[in-house]
Amino acid sequence: MSSRLLRRAGPRVSLPSNRRDSRTELCGPRRARGPRRPGPASTSSIGPSPFVPSGRTLSSSSSSPSPPLRVGVRVGAGGPSCSAAATESTSSYREKSLVTIEWPQLCQYVAGFAATSLGQRELCTNLHPPETERAALAMIRQTRAIQLMQEEYVAEIDFGGIQTLEAELALKRVTRGGMLNGGELLAVASLIRGSQRVSRKIRECASQAEKEGNEAMVDGLRPISDVFATFDVPFGVATDIVAKLDEDSGSVRESASDDVRRAAGRVRTLENRLRSILKNWGDAIEEQGGRLCVVLGMGVSPPKGSVMVGGRIGGAAVIEPPAAVNINNDLVQARSELKAAEDAVLWALTKTVERAERDTANVGCLTRCLSAVVWLDGVNAKYRFGGWISGTLVTEFSQFRKTGRARGGKKGGAAGRKMAEAGEGGDDWLVMIRKLRHPLLMARYLLNKGESSGNRPSETGTTAVAPASSQGKRLPGWRKEKSSSDSSDESDSDEDSLPPPVPIDILVERGTKGVVITGPNTGGKTAALKALGLAVSMAKCGIPVPSEAPVRMPCFDAVYADIGDEQSLSASLSTFSGHLRRIEGLREESTGKSLVLLDELGTGTDAIDGAALGIALMNTFARDGPGGSGLTLASTHHSVLTSLKYQGETGVFENASVEFDEVNLQPTYKLIWGVPGRSCALNIAERLDVDADIVQQARSLLGRDATEVDEQLVRLEALRKREEDIRSDIRKLQRAQKRVEGSIVSAR
């Protein structure tokens, strides 16, 4: 049966592409009877998945490792198929969390890179992160296959001219026994021709890899080549349709049959006779109710016995002279005969399509064409979107627990973190994502700067972008990246000067179960949580992550997020109650392999009670099994939660903070690891020239211990900044050294 839709695709946003299916190869303007085409990410186009005849499973190849193809297409893990995930309840906290981290908005951006209407619709509605590592790796291999095609063979997949939406409606009408009009038949022909063109391109690449004896390339292409390996497209059906229908108007050609030729000739003869008669009464000839009439000017008397058809402003009259009445009667009959002859041709072509679809030797071949094309378009769109945001394709996942090595033997702490920031020592890290840019902020920045034109879908649905050069490396972008030291204000509403998102590092050591993020408001804590949630979901769906390579992360089975305020007066929920209700709900669904994101943990109630509850929740989520998590990140203003790092087993909890520039009194949005955030309120008050006595009194109320802790944190931040400057200088010297060495080698 058709897959149920979990939710609408979210609010409409500006997309990299807002166009219809191109028809450069087969079809011109549609006939008036044809269905309207929705926009690429219009929520009004979201409806039930395509038709499913009796839940029939249609396999493209008995030897293909991909799951069977179904009519209800979904851009899923194993190929074009229906998704079991689409039958989950919309009340699931897994689904609510995807909305919370703004996954539907990201899907709409990805859908903007699809070349077909159904590809765009499916990406908006049915792109869900898989739960298992096996399914996630399958989706990654699909994107990798597209990458290899463009890298090794510069083979772009052309979806131009494939009218998927009209073809879907046409096949649905065929299954119900209806007659297809010219536009619908041409849509079916476009599907057949387009799928054959796509299939041929994929087979050529796979064949070339086999001839070269490149087994790695053959295996890399297999996720898509196996789907099209035994693709039997009824090309004769498309040839017959195009031979009998005009590709521009969709009308039946006179050469389609002898009956059409005779009827069209008679209609043409009668029309010529009528025009020659009517010219004697004036040059203004028009058709009224299927009959040719003449318009008489004001003051001109109509001939005796004329039929008054209508009038015009100014006294002009529309008449049918007596000599034209019988010929018009014959014309009406001839046109009726022509319509019957044309309908006979359309019925014959419809039966041809029906026979091809129901052929016992190739049952559902047209349905499989549609499913495969839409699925492949979705995979291609994910690759192109990843390239647009300069993303890195995650090709493997790290494990939650490391075996065969003592925990104390890993290179953790400050030394290990330096290696991770340099892209080394990846085996010692559970999560290592360097220079991660918030995907949505990155997309909005690119659109705002007008830099999407280099990779905006072209009129043929292809892109001229070069692929990545090797596995796990960054997909090339189409712009010059700004320095990673550039800062941005994610809350900046000035669209004319929208800065790029500030890159952050997510570096979590293996064995760490919880991270407490502290720091001032508007510092980027919430954005960091959402960026990680989106990055994990993108990686599992085979969408390149906007960060530097390599990227390491485990395959979390789900992302659960408590971000935002669920206050509800109608449900008698306060801010605090709303948070607790959502946290308890997601805790019931989470497992020891889930990623849990908690924003403003412990807020909305008494500070002491809230901090105690926050500590208890973090300890609970640190457990394995149901109700626990693989990793929990929590932002909070309760500094007491940072003491978790120093309690119990070492390494279970880690601290991080968002940086604040006290000189300019604004956040830098950088995420600092290993250092808890400190209160900047008194220092800010002092810089804003608040009365010195008030500031001093506040400091005395805090006590000497709090003041000393704050001073120690200041010294730690100063040392960290100095270390960063030194490392930056070292990297510059290393790059200069490589350039000099390269010049020496070239000179030799």
Number of C-alpha atoms within 10 A of each C-alpha: 15 20 22 20 20 18 17 16 25 19 11 12 13 15 21 26 22 15 19 15 23 21 20 12 14 21 22 17 12 19 15 9 10 16 13 10 14 17 18 27 31 19 18 10 17 19 13 12 21 23 21 19 16 8 12 14 16 18 18 25 17 9 11 17 13 21 18 20 26 30 29 24 30 32 27 27 27 25 27 27 25 27 23 10 18 19 13 14 14 13 9 13 24 21 19 19 22 21 16 18 26 17 24 24 20 20 24 27 26 29 32 30 32 33 33 27 27 33 29 28 31 28 33 30 28 26 23 25 25 23 16 14 16 14 17 26 23 21 26 26 25 27 30 29 24 26 29 22 21 19 17 15 13 15 18 21 21 18 28 22 25 34 29 25 22 25 25 23 18 25 26 17 17 18 14 9 12 14 19 24 21 29 28 27 26 30 30 28 28 27 29 24 23 23 27 20 16 18 24 15 18 25 20 14 22 23 14 15 20 14 11 10 11 13 12 11 19 20 14 22 25 21 24 26 24 20 27 23 18 15 21 16 20 19 15 14 21 22 13 14 28 21 14 21 23 19 22 15 16 23 16 24 18 19 14 18 15 11 18 23 17 17 22 21 15 18 20 15 12 17 18 12 13 21 17 10 15 22 12 9 19 12 12 13 18 13 10 14 8 12 19 22 27 24 23 21 17 12 9 12 9 18 13 8 10 15 16 13 15 13 13 12 7 8 11 15 20 23 23 23 20 13 14 20 17 10 17 20 13 17 22 18 14 20 17 14 19 22 16 15 22 25 18 16 22 23 16 15 23 26 17 17 24 18 16 21 20 15 12 9 8 17 16 23 22 26 26 27 26 29 28 29 27 30 26 24 28 30 29 26 28 28 27 32 25 26 27 28 26 23 27 25 32 28 21 19 19 19 17 21 10 15 8 5 8 8 14 8 8 15 16 20 12 11 9 19 23 14 15 26 17 12 16 15 17 23 17 23 28 26 27 28 27 22 17 23 29 26 24 19 18 20 25 22 20 20 15 17 16 11 17 21 15 15 21 22 22 17 17 18 22 21 17 14 19 19 22 22 15 12 16 19 18 25 30 18 21 17 13 7 9 8 10 13 10 12 16 17 18 18 9 10 9 8 11 8 11 19 21 25 23 24 25 23 21 23 23 25 25 22 19 21 27 27 26 29 32 29 25 20 13 17 22 24 25 20 17 25 23 24 24 25 25 22 23 24 25 26 26 33 27 26 28 31 32 28 25 22 21 20 25 23 23 23 26 26 24 28 29 29 28 26 22 15 15 17 15 12 9 6 8 9 15 16 16 17 17 19 25 16 14 19 21 13 17 21 21 13 16 25 22 20 20 27 27 28 26 23 21 21 28 27 19 15 13 10 14 12 11 17 21 15 16 22 18 13 17 24 17 14 25 21 16 16 14 15 19 26 28 28 29 24 24 27 24 25 22 22 16 14 27 23 14 21 19 12 11 9 9 13 20 20 28 24 22 24 26 26 21 22 12 13 9 10 13 14 20 20 25 21 23 21 22 18 19 20 26 20 15 16 12 15 14 16 14 15 13 10 9 13 10 11 9 13 17 13 10 12 14 12 10 11 10 11 9 13 13 11 12 16 13 12 17 13 12 13 16 12 12 14 12 12 12 12 12 12 13 12 12 12 13 12 12 12 12 12 12 12 12 12 12 11 11 10 9 8 7 5
